[in-house]
Amino acid sequence: MKKIKLVFVLILSLALVLIVLQNTTSIQAHFLWMEADVPVIVLLFLTTAGGFVSGLLVTLLLKSKRKHIRK
């Protein structure tokens, strides 16, 4: 089981390195009134992290609401 986990982590690490190496070019990003030249990988990371945090917050809020309804 440990070997399977190690292989899985190595494959994910290799995939991450390949994604970073392929997305080093900068693009111009616009958000509301802000504008910046940002590497694509940074933009991918920020949008992924933002989606993850949003999903966690929605899940926590829904669980909290269900606990109050059950009481």
PyMOL Python script that loads the backbone (N, CA, C, O; Angstrom):
from pymol import cmd

cmd.read_pdbstr("""\
ATOM      1  N   MET A   1       0.819  -1.191   0.000  1.00  0.00           N
ATOM      2  CA  MET A   1       0.000   0.000   0.000  1.00  0.00           C
ATOM      3  C   MET A   1       0.865   1.258   0.000  1.00  0.00           C
ATOM      4  O   MET A   1       0.527   2.247  -0.650  1.00  0.00           O
ATOM      5  N   LYS A   2       1.994   1.220   0.738  1.00  0.00           N
ATOM      6  CA  LYS A   2       2.873   2.382   0.778  1.00  0.00           C
ATOM      7  C   LYS A   2       3.474   2.661  -0.593  1.00  0.00           C
ATOM      8  O   LYS A   2       3.647   3.818  -0.975  1.00  0.00           O
ATOM      9  N   LYS A   3       3.794   1.599  -1.336  1.00  0.00           N
ATOM     10  CA  LYS A   3       4.377   1.785  -2.665  1.00  0.00           C
ATOM     11  C   LYS A   3       3.373   2.421  -3.615  1.00  0.00           C
ATOM     12  O   LYS A   3       3.738   3.251  -4.448  1.00  0.00           O
ATOM     13  N   ILE A   4       2.116   2.034  -3.491  1.00  0.00           N
ATOM     14  CA  ILE A   4       1.076   2.607  -4.349  1.00  0.00           C
ATOM     15  C   ILE A   4       0.930   4.099  -4.069  1.00  0.00           C
ATOM     16  O   ILE A   4       0.816   4.906  -4.992  1.00  0.00           O
ATOM     17  N   LYS A   5       0.934   4.456  -2.791  1.00  0.00           N
ATOM     18  CA  LYS A   5       0.836   5.868  -2.420  1.00  0.00           C
ATOM     19  C   LYS A   5       2.038   6.650  -2.940  1.00  0.00           C
ATOM     20  O   LYS A   5       1.888   7.765  -3.440  1.00  0.00           O
ATOM     21  N   LEU A   6       3.227   6.069  -2.822  1.00  0.00           N
ATOM     22  CA  LEU A   6       4.439   6.733  -3.291  1.00  0.00           C
ATOM     23  C   LEU A   6       4.388   6.949  -4.806  1.00  0.00           C
ATOM     24  O   LEU A   6       4.727   8.027  -5.295  1.00  0.00           O
ATOM     25  N   VAL A   7       3.969   5.935  -5.534  1.00  0.00           N
ATOM     26  CA  VAL A   7       3.857   6.060  -6.992  1.00  0.00           C
ATOM     27  C   VAL A   7       2.836   7.126  -7.348  1.00  0.00           C
ATOM     28  O   VAL A   7       3.066   7.928  -8.253  1.00  0.00           O
ATOM     29  N   PHE A   8       1.708   7.143  -6.644  1.00  0.00           N
ATOM     30  CA  PHE A   8       0.665   8.136  -6.895  1.00  0.00           C
ATOM     31  C   PHE A   8       1.183   9.555  -6.642  1.00  0.00           C
ATOM     32  O   PHE A   8       0.926  10.456  -7.441  1.00  0.00           O
ATOM     33  N   VAL A   9       1.898   9.759  -5.556  1.00  0.00           N
ATOM     34  CA  VAL A   9       2.464  11.077  -5.236  1.00  0.00           C
ATOM     35  C   VAL A   9       3.506  11.478  -6.275  1.00  0.00           C
ATOM     36  O   VAL A   9       3.561  12.641  -6.675  1.00  0.00           O
ATOM     37  N   LEU A  10       4.324  10.543  -6.713  1.00  0.00           N
ATOM     38  CA  LEU A  10       5.329  10.843  -7.736  1.00  0.00           C
ATOM     39  C   LEU A  10       4.679  11.234  -9.063  1.00  0.00           C
ATOM     40  O   LEU A  10       5.141  12.160  -9.729  1.00  0.00           O
ATOM     41  N   ILE A  11       3.612  10.535  -9.450  1.00  0.00           N
ATOM     42  CA  ILE A  11       2.908  10.857 -10.694  1.00  0.00           C
ATOM     43  C   ILE A  11       2.269  12.241 -10.603  1.00  0.00           C
ATOM     44  O   ILE A  11       2.346  13.027 -11.548  1.00  0.00           O
ATOM     45  N   LEU A  12       1.637  12.540  -9.459  1.00  0.00           N
ATOM     46  CA  LEU A  12       1.039  13.866  -9.281  1.00  0.00           C
ATOM     47  C   LEU A  12       2.106  14.959  -9.286  1.00  0.00           C
ATOM     48  O   LEU A  12       1.890  16.033  -9.848  1.00  0.00           O
ATOM     49  N   SER A  13       3.246  14.695  -8.668  1.00  0.00           N
ATOM     50  CA  SER A  13       4.338  15.670  -8.651  1.00  0.00           C
ATOM     51  C   SER A  13       4.873  15.921 -10.055  1.00  0.00           C
ATOM     52  O   SER A  13       5.130  17.065 -10.431  1.00  0.00           O
ATOM     53  N   LEU A  14       5.038  14.863 -10.821  1.00  0.00           N
ATOM     54  CA  LEU A  14       5.504  14.995 -12.199  1.00  0.00           C
ATOM     55  C   LEU A  14       4.497  15.787 -13.027  1.00  0.00           C
ATOM     56  O   LEU A  14       4.884  16.640 -13.826  1.00  0.00           O
ATOM     57  N   ALA A  15       3.208  15.511 -12.842  1.00  0.00           N
ATOM     58  CA  ALA A  15       2.173  16.249 -13.570  1.00  0.00           C
ATOM     59  C   ALA A  15       2.215  17.726 -13.205  1.00  0.00           C
ATOM     60  O   ALA A  15       2.081  18.585 -14.077  1.00  0.00           O
ATOM     61  N   LEU A  16       2.400  18.026 -11.928  1.00  0.00           N
ATOM     62  CA  LEU A  16       2.481  19.420 -11.492  1.00  0.00           C
ATOM     63  C   LEU A  16       3.687  20.121 -12.111  1.00  0.00           C
ATOM     64  O   LEU A  16       3.575  21.263 -12.558  1.00  0.00           O
ATOM     65  N   VAL A  17       4.819  19.463 -12.140  1.00  0.00           N
ATOM     66  CA  VAL A  17       6.024  20.054 -12.743  1.00  0.00           C
ATOM     67  C   VAL A  17       5.795  20.313 -14.224  1.00  0.00           C
ATOM     68  O   VAL A  17       6.186  21.364 -14.733  1.00  0.00           O
ATOM     69  N   LEU A  18       5.169  19.375 -14.919  1.00  0.00           N
ATOM     70  CA  LEU A  18       4.891  19.565 -16.351  1.00  0.00           C
ATOM     71  C   LEU A  18       3.935  20.732 -16.581  1.00  0.00           C
ATOM     72  O   LEU A  18       4.118  21.508 -17.519  1.00  0.00           O
ATOM     73  N   ILE A  19       2.928  20.858 -15.741  1.00  0.00           N
ATOM     74  CA  ILE A  19       1.979  21.976 -15.875  1.00  0.00           C
ATOM     75  C   ILE A  19       2.685  23.304 -15.651  1.00  0.00           C
ATOM     76  O   ILE A  19       2.459  24.261 -16.392  1.00  0.00           O
ATOM     77  N   VAL A  20       3.533  23.370 -14.642  1.00  0.00           N
ATOM     78  CA  VAL A  20       4.265  24.611 -14.361  1.00  0.00           C
ATOM     79  C   VAL A  20       5.192  24.957 -15.517  1.00  0.00           C
ATOM     80  O   VAL A  20       5.250  26.114 -15.932  1.00  0.00           O
ATOM     81  N   LEU A  21       5.912  23.985 -16.039  1.00  0.00           N
ATOM     82  CA  LEU A  21       6.856  24.252 -17.130  1.00  0.00           C
ATOM     83  C   LEU A  21       6.153  24.687 -18.406  1.00  0.00           C
ATOM     84  O   LEU A  21       6.711  25.464 -19.181  1.00  0.00           O
ATOM     85  N   GLN A  22       4.942  24.202 -18.638  1.00  0.00           N
ATOM     86  CA  GLN A  22       4.226  24.544 -19.865  1.00  0.00           C
ATOM     87  C   GLN A  22       3.466  25.862 -19.763  1.00  0.00           C
ATOM     88  O   GLN A  22       3.024  26.391 -20.783  1.00  0.00           O
ATOM     89  N   ASN A  23       3.305  26.398 -18.570  1.00  0.00           N
ATOM     90  CA  ASN A  23       2.497  27.607 -18.390  1.00  0.00           C
ATOM     91  C   ASN A  23       3.295  28.743 -17.760  1.00  0.00           C
ATOM     92  O   ASN A  23       2.857  29.351 -16.783  1.00  0.00           O
ATOM     93  N   THR A  24       4.462  29.023 -18.320  1.00  0.00           N
ATOM     94  CA  THR A  24       5.305  30.077 -17.763  1.00  0.00           C
ATOM     95  C   THR A  24       5.115  31.418 -18.458  1.00  0.00           C
ATOM     96  O   THR A  24       5.594  32.437 -17.960  1.00  0.00           O
ATOM     97  N   THR A  25       4.432  31.441 -19.590  1.00  0.00           N
ATOM     98  CA  THR A  25       4.252  32.708 -20.294  1.00  0.00           C
ATOM     99  C   THR A  25       3.324  33.633 -19.508  1.00  0.00           C
ATOM    100  O   THR A  25       2.454  33.177 -18.767  1.00  0.00           O
ATOM    101  N   SER A  26       3.521  34.913 -19.679  1.00  0.00           N
ATOM    102  CA  SER A  26       2.685  35.896 -18.990  1.00  0.00           C
ATOM    103  C   SER A  26       1.521  36.305 -19.878  1.00  0.00           C
ATOM    104  O   SER A  26       1.646  36.390 -21.099  1.00  0.00           O
ATOM    105  N   ILE A  27       0.392  36.554 -19.240  1.00  0.00           N
ATOM    106  CA  ILE A  27      -0.776  37.071 -19.943  1.00  0.00           C
ATOM    107  C   ILE A  27      -1.272  38.297 -19.191  1.00  0.00           C
ATOM    108  O   ILE A  27      -0.931  38.511 -18.028  1.00  0.00           O
ATOM    109  N   GLN A  28      -2.073  39.089 -19.867  1.00  0.00           N
ATOM    110  CA  GLN A  28      -2.637  40.264 -19.225  1.00  0.00           C
ATOM    111  C   GLN A  28      -3.993  39.882 -18.653  1.00  0.00           C
ATOM    112  O   GLN A  28      -4.893  39.480 -19.390  1.00  0.00           O
ATOM    113  N   ALA A  29      -4.136  40.006 -17.349  1.00  0.00           N
ATOM    114  CA  ALA A  29      -5.368  39.635 -16.666  1.00  0.00           C
ATOM    115  C   ALA A  29      -6.094  40.894 -16.206  1.00  0.00           C
ATOM    116  O   ALA A  29      -5.475  41.832 -15.701  1.00  0.00           O
ATOM    117  N   HIS A  30      -7.408  40.904 -16.384  1.00  0.00           N
ATOM    118  CA  HIS A  30      -8.254  42.019 -15.957  1.00  0.00           C
ATOM    119  C   HIS A  30      -9.227  41.494 -14.914  1.00  0.00           C
ATOM    120  O   HIS A  30      -9.894  40.482 -15.133  1.00  0.00           O
ATOM    121  N   PHE A  31      -9.307  42.181 -13.780  1.00  0.00           N
ATOM    122  CA  PHE A  31     -10.278  41.838 -12.745  1.00  0.00           C
ATOM    123  C   PHE A  31     -10.818  43.124 -12.158  1.00  0.00           C
ATOM    124  O   PHE A  31     -10.089  43.895 -11.535  1.00  0.00           O
ATOM    125  N   LEU A  32     -12.114  43.348 -12.367  1.00  0.00           N
ATOM    126  CA  LEU A  32     -12.773  44.593 -11.969  1.00  0.00           C
ATOM    127  C   LEU A  32     -12.002  45.775 -12.535  1.00  0.00           C
ATOM    128  O   LEU A  32     -11.940  45.922 -13.755  1.00  0.00           O
ATOM    129  N   TRP A  33     -11.420  46.610 -11.712  1.00  0.00           N
ATOM    130  CA  TRP A  33     -10.686  47.769 -12.212  1.00  0.00           C
ATOM    131  C   TRP A  33      -9.178  47.517 -12.277  1.00  0.00           C
ATOM    132  O   TRP A  33      -8.423  48.404 -12.676  1.00  0.00           O
ATOM    133  N   MET A  34      -8.732  46.321 -11.890  1.00  0.00           N
ATOM    134  CA  MET A  34      -7.299  46.019 -11.852  1.00  0.00           C
ATOM    135  C   MET A  34      -6.858  45.333 -13.140  1.00  0.00           C
ATOM    136  O   MET A  34      -7.636  44.662 -13.819  1.00  0.00           O
ATOM    137  N   GLU A  35      -5.598  45.524 -13.444  1.00  0.00           N
ATOM    138  CA  GLU A  35      -5.013  44.931 -14.638  1.00  0.00           C
ATOM    139  C   GLU A  35      -3.569  44.562 -14.312  1.00  0.00           C
ATOM    140  O   GLU A  35      -2.840  45.360 -13.723  1.00  0.00           O
ATOM    141  N   ALA A  36      -3.154  43.346 -14.698  1.00  0.00           N
ATOM    142  CA  ALA A  36      -1.790  42.930 -14.381  1.00  0.00           C
ATOM    143  C   ALA A  36      -1.292  41.910 -15.396  1.00  0.00           C
ATOM    144  O   ALA A  36      -2.070  41.162 -15.987  1.00  0.00           O
ATOM    145  N   ASP A  37       0.019  41.899 -15.583  1.00  0.00           N
ATOM    146  CA  ASP A  37       0.662  40.846 -16.370  1.00  0.00           C
ATOM    147  C   ASP A  37       1.045  39.740 -15.403  1.00  0.00           C
ATOM    148  O   ASP A  37       1.879  39.935 -14.519  1.00  0.00           O
ATOM    149  N   VAL A  38       0.431  38.581 -15.576  1.00  0.00           N
ATOM    150  CA  VAL A  38       0.585  37.480 -14.632  1.00  0.00           C
ATOM    151  C   VAL A  38       0.949  36.212 -15.393  1.00  0.00           C
ATOM    152  O   VAL A  38       0.374  35.944 -16.448  1.00  0.00           O
ATOM    153  N   PRO A  39       1.904  35.419 -14.872  1.00  0.00           N
ATOM    154  CA  PRO A  39       2.158  34.122 -15.493  1.00  0.00           C
ATOM    155  C   PRO A  39       0.896  33.242 -15.421  1.00  0.00           C
ATOM    156  O   PRO A  39       0.145  33.296 -14.447  1.00  0.00           O
ATOM    157  N   VAL A  40       0.687  32.458 -16.436  1.00  0.00           N
ATOM    158  CA  VAL A  40      -0.514  31.626 -16.518  1.00  0.00           C
ATOM    159  C   VAL A  40      -0.617  30.693 -15.314  1.00  0.00           C
ATOM    160  O   VAL A  40      -1.714  30.479 -14.800  1.00  0.00           O
ATOM    161  N   ILE A  41       0.490  30.142 -14.859  1.00  0.00           N
ATOM    162  CA  ILE A  41       0.446  29.190 -13.746  1.00  0.00           C
ATOM    163  C   ILE A  41      -0.032  29.879 -12.464  1.00  0.00           C
ATOM    164  O   ILE A  41      -0.732  29.263 -11.660  1.00  0.00           O
ATOM    165  N   VAL A  42       0.335  31.137 -12.266  1.00  0.00           N
ATOM    166  CA  VAL A  42      -0.125  31.867 -11.080  1.00  0.00           C
ATOM    167  C   VAL A  42      -1.635  32.079 -11.164  1.00  0.00           C
ATOM    168  O   VAL A  42      -2.346  31.919 -10.172  1.00  0.00           O
ATOM    169  N   LEU A  43      -2.114  32.434 -12.338  1.00  0.00           N
ATOM    170  CA  LEU A  43      -3.550  32.626 -12.524  1.00  0.00           C
ATOM    171  C   LEU A  43      -4.308  31.311 -12.322  1.00  0.00           C
ATOM    172  O   LEU A  43      -5.375  31.304 -11.709  1.00  0.00           O
ATOM    173  N   LEU A  44      -3.769  30.206 -12.829  1.00  0.00           N
ATOM    174  CA  LEU A  44      -4.386  28.897 -12.609  1.00  0.00           C
ATOM    175  C   LEU A  44      -4.434  28.555 -11.122  1.00  0.00           C
ATOM    176  O   LEU A  44      -5.446  28.058 -10.628  1.00  0.00           O
ATOM    177  N   PHE A  45      -3.338  28.823 -10.409  1.00  0.00           N
ATOM    178  CA  PHE A  45      -3.296  28.544  -8.981  1.00  0.00           C
ATOM    179  C   PHE A  45      -4.306  29.389  -8.222  1.00  0.00           C
ATOM    180  O   PHE A  45      -5.024  28.876  -7.364  1.00  0.00           O
ATOM    181  N   LEU A  46      -4.368  30.679  -8.529  1.00  0.00           N
ATOM    182  CA  LEU A  46      -5.280  31.566  -7.819  1.00  0.00           C
ATOM    183  C   LEU A  46      -6.739  31.191  -8.059  1.00  0.00           C
ATOM    184  O   LEU A  46      -7.539  31.209  -7.123  1.00  0.00           O
ATOM    185  N   THR A  47      -7.092  30.856  -9.280  1.00  0.00           N
ATOM    186  CA  THR A  47      -8.481  30.478  -9.565  1.00  0.00           C
ATOM    187  C   THR A  47      -8.824  29.138  -8.924  1.00  0.00           C
ATOM    188  O   THR A  47      -9.939  28.952  -8.437  1.00  0.00           O
ATOM    189  N   THR A  48      -7.883  28.211  -8.920  1.00  0.00           N
ATOM    190  CA  THR A  48      -8.119  26.921  -8.268  1.00  0.00           C
ATOM    191  C   THR A  48      -8.272  27.092  -6.764  1.00  0.00           C
ATOM    192  O   THR A  48      -9.181  26.523  -6.160  1.00  0.00           O
ATOM    193  N   ALA A  49      -7.391  27.867  -6.162  1.00  0.00           N
ATOM    194  CA  ALA A  49      -7.465  28.104  -4.717  1.00  0.00           C
ATOM    195  C   ALA A  49      -8.757  28.837  -4.363  1.00  0.00           C
ATOM    196  O   ALA A  49      -9.398  28.515  -3.362  1.00  0.00           O
ATOM    197  N   GLY A  50      -9.141  29.814  -5.173  1.00  0.00           N
ATOM    198  CA  GLY A  50     -10.389  30.533  -4.934  1.00  0.00           C
ATOM    199  C   GLY A  50     -11.602  29.630  -5.022  1.00  0.00           C
ATOM    200  O   GLY A  50     -12.515  29.747  -4.205  1.00  0.00           O
ATOM    201  N   GLY A  51     -11.632  28.737  -5.989  1.00  0.00           N
ATOM    202  CA  GLY A  51     -12.731  27.784  -6.115  1.00  0.00           C
ATOM    203  C   GLY A  51     -12.769  26.810  -4.956  1.00  0.00           C
ATOM    204  O   GLY A  51     -13.843  26.463  -4.464  1.00  0.00           O
ATOM    205  N   PHE A  52     -11.605  26.370  -4.519  1.00  0.00           N
ATOM    206  CA  PHE A  52     -11.530  25.439  -3.391  1.00  0.00           C
ATOM    207  C   PHE A  52     -12.046  26.089  -2.116  1.00  0.00           C
ATOM    208  O   PHE A  52     -12.831  25.490  -1.381  1.00  0.00           O
ATOM    209  N   VAL A  53     -11.604  27.310  -1.856  1.00  0.00           N
ATOM    210  CA  VAL A  53     -12.038  28.028  -0.649  1.00  0.00           C
ATOM    211  C   VAL A  53     -13.537  28.312  -0.711  1.00  0.00           C
ATOM    212  O   VAL A  53     -14.240  28.164   0.289  1.00  0.00           O
ATOM    213  N   SER A  54     -14.024  28.715  -1.875  1.00  0.00           N
ATOM    214  CA  SER A  54     -15.458  28.963  -2.023  1.00  0.00           C
ATOM    215  C   SER A  54     -16.263  27.698  -1.761  1.00  0.00           C
ATOM    216  O   SER A  54     -17.290  27.749  -1.084  1.00  0.00           O
ATOM    217  N   GLY A  55     -15.818  26.581  -2.281  1.00  0.00           N
ATOM    218  CA  GLY A  55     -16.501  25.313  -2.049  1.00  0.00           C
ATOM    219  C   GLY A  55     -16.512  24.928  -0.583  1.00  0.00           C
ATOM    220  O   GLY A  55     -17.526  24.453  -0.073  1.00  0.00           O
ATOM    221  N   LEU A  56     -15.392  25.128   0.101  1.00  0.00           N
ATOM    222  CA  LEU A  56     -15.335  24.836   1.534  1.00  0.00           C
ATOM    223  C   LEU A  56     -16.302  25.719   2.328  1.00  0.00           C
ATOM    224  O   LEU A  56     -17.009  25.237   3.213  1.00  0.00           O
ATOM    225  N   LEU A  57     -16.323  27.004   2.005  1.00  0.00           N
ATOM    226  CA  LEU A  57     -17.214  27.920   2.720  1.00  0.00           C
ATOM    227  C   LEU A  57     -18.680  27.568   2.511  1.00  0.00           C
ATOM    228  O   LEU A  57     -19.464  27.583   3.460  1.00  0.00           O
ATOM    229  N   VAL A  58     -19.051  27.254   1.292  1.00  0.00           N
ATOM    230  CA  VAL A  58     -20.444  26.877   1.015  1.00  0.00           C
ATOM    231  C   VAL A  58     -20.801  25.601   1.759  1.00  0.00           C
ATOM    232  O   VAL A  58     -21.881  25.501   2.341  1.00  0.00           O
ATOM    233  N   THR A  59     -19.900  24.622   1.744  1.00  0.00           N
ATOM    234  CA  THR A  59     -20.151  23.367   2.450  1.00  0.00           C
ATOM    235  C   THR A  59     -20.306  23.602   3.951  1.00  0.00           C
ATOM    236  O   THR A  59     -21.226  23.064   4.567  1.00  0.00           O
ATOM    237  N   LEU A  60     -19.433  24.387   4.534  1.00  0.00           N
ATOM    238  CA  LEU A  60     -19.518  24.671   5.966  1.00  0.00           C
ATOM    239  C   LEU A  60     -20.800  25.423   6.316  1.00  0.00           C
ATOM    240  O   LEU A  60     -21.427  25.140   7.337  1.00  0.00           O
ATOM    241  N   LEU A  61     -21.186  26.369   5.481  1.00  0.00           N
ATOM    242  CA  LEU A  61     -22.420  27.115   5.735  1.00  0.00           C
ATOM    243  C   LEU A  61     -23.646  26.208   5.637  1.00  0.00           C
ATOM    244  O   LEU A  61     -24.566  26.323   6.446  1.00  0.00           O
ATOM    245  N   LEU A  62     -23.664  25.319   4.663  1.00  0.00           N
ATOM    246  CA  LEU A  62     -24.801  24.406   4.519  1.00  0.00           C
ATOM    247  C   LEU A  62     -24.878  23.421   5.679  1.00  0.00           C
ATOM    248  O   LEU A  62     -25.969  23.115   6.162  1.00  0.00           O
ATOM    249  N   LYS A  63     -23.731  22.924   6.129  1.00  0.00           N
ATOM    250  CA  LYS A  63     -23.722  22.011   7.277  1.00  0.00           C
ATOM    251  C   LYS A  63     -24.204  22.729   8.529  1.00  0.00           C
ATOM    252  O   LYS A  63     -24.961  22.164   9.319  1.00  0.00           O
ATOM    253  N   SER A  64     -23.774  23.963   8.713  1.00  0.00           N
ATOM    254  CA  SER A  64     -24.200  24.738   9.873  1.00  0.00           C
ATOM    255  C   SER A  64     -25.710  24.981   9.841  1.00  0.00           C
ATOM    256  O   SER A  64     -26.382  24.902  10.870  1.00  0.00           O
ATOM    257  N   LYS A  65     -26.230  25.274   8.666  1.00  0.00           N
ATOM    258  CA  LYS A  65     -27.657  25.520   8.514  1.00  0.00           C
ATOM    259  C   LYS A  65     -28.454  24.262   8.816  1.00  0.00           C
ATOM    260  O   LYS A  65     -29.510  24.339   9.444  1.00  0.00           O
ATOM    261  N   ARG A  66     -27.966  23.098   8.378  1.00  0.00           N
ATOM    262  CA  ARG A  66     -28.660  21.828   8.629  1.00  0.00           C
ATOM    263  C   ARG A  66     -28.679  21.493  10.111  1.00  0.00           C
ATOM    264  O   ARG A  66     -29.668  20.951  10.603  1.00  0.00           O
ATOM    265  N   LYS A  67     -27.616  21.801  10.831  1.00  0.00           N
ATOM    266  CA  LYS A  67     -27.570  21.531  12.280  1.00  0.00           C
ATOM    267  C   LYS A  67     -28.627  22.362  13.007  1.00  0.00           C
ATOM    268  O   LYS A  67     -29.280  21.869  13.926  1.00  0.00           O
ATOM    269  N   HIS A  68     -28.796  23.625  12.598  1.00  0.00           N
ATOM    270  CA  HIS A  68     -29.799  24.481  13.239  1.00  0.00           C
ATOM    271  C   HIS A  68     -31.214  24.005  12.916  1.00  0.00           C
ATOM    272  O   HIS A  68     -32.105  24.104  13.760  1.00  0.00           O
ATOM    273  N   ILE A  69     -31.429  23.496  11.716  1.00  0.00           N
ATOM    274  CA  ILE A  69     -32.751  23.015  11.332  1.00  0.00           C
ATOM    275  C   ILE A  69     -33.111  21.754  12.093  1.00  0.00           C
ATOM    276  O   ILE A  69     -34.268  21.586  12.480  1.00  0.00           O
ATOM    277  N   ARG A  70     -32.153  20.858  12.320  1.00  0.00           N
ATOM    278  CA  ARG A  70     -32.407  19.593  13.018  1.00  0.00           C
ATOM    279  C   ARG A  70     -32.732  19.820  14.486  1.00  0.00           C
ATOM    280  O   ARG A  70     -33.470  19.030  15.076  1.00  0.00           O
ATOM    281  N   LYS A  71     -32.209  20.865  15.085  1.00  0.00           N
ATOM    282  CA  LYS A  71     -32.448  21.119  16.515  1.00  0.00           C
ATOM    283  C   LYS A  71     -33.810  21.658  16.687  1.00  0.00           C
ATOM    284  O   LYS A  71     -34.223  21.944  17.811  1.00  0.00           O
TER     285      LYS A  71
END
""", "prot")
cmd.dss("prot")
cmd.show_as("cartoon", "prot")
cmd.util.cbc("prot")
cmd.orient("prot")
